Amino acid sequence: MNANTRRAEIIRILRGTKQTTAARLADTFNVSTKTIKRDILALTVDEGYPIDTKKGNNGGIILRDFNHPYKRILSQEQIKVLVEVAQISTAYQARVLNGIIAAYS
């Protein structure tokens, strides 16, 4: 799983649970917590998601409520096909397709 796909899945998980931990996400995706922290930073800074992190008891990664006008435009079938096409594309094409997936799914 590439970073963009993992990040899209992180957002999907956060939309469903509103809060989780880096350790849980790391286990889910079989990556390090450091990788998850980089993903959260990218989602917050680069993609503009309203994600907060809180240390200690009842802490974790929290997705605040928001309305992103472009999210959820693509169906799961469309996302699947775009991911498949990205896997057989040139590096540049894959980067563009993954950006589309991240922006519109």
Rosetta blueprint (number, residue, H / E / L):
1 M L
2 N L
3 A H
4 N H
5 T H
6 R H
7 R H
8 A H
9 E H
10 I H
11 I H
12 R H
13 I H
14 L H
15 R H
16 G H
17 T H
18 K L
19 Q E
20 T E
21 T L
22 A H
23 A H
24 R H
25 L H
26 A H
27 D H
28 T H
29 F H
30 N L
31 V L
32 S L
33 T H
34 K H
35 T H
36 I H
37 K H
38 R H
39 D H
40 I H
41 L H
42 A H
43 L H
44 T H
45 V H
46 D L
47 E L
48 G L
49 Y L
50 P L
51 I E
52 D E
53 T E
54 K E
55 K L
56 G L
57 N L
58 N L
59 G L
60 G E
61 I E
62 I E
63 L E
64 R L
65 D L
66 F L
67 N L
68 H L
69 P L
70 Y L
71 K L
72 R L
73 I L
74 L L
75 S L
76 Q H
77 E H
78 Q H
79 I H
80 K H
81 V H
82 L H
83 V H
84 E H
85 V H
86 A H
87 Q H
88 I L
89 S L
90 T L
91 A H
92 Y H
93 Q H
94 A H
95 R H
96 V H
97 L H
98 N H
99 G H
100 I H
101 I H
102 A H
103 A H
104 Y H
105 S L
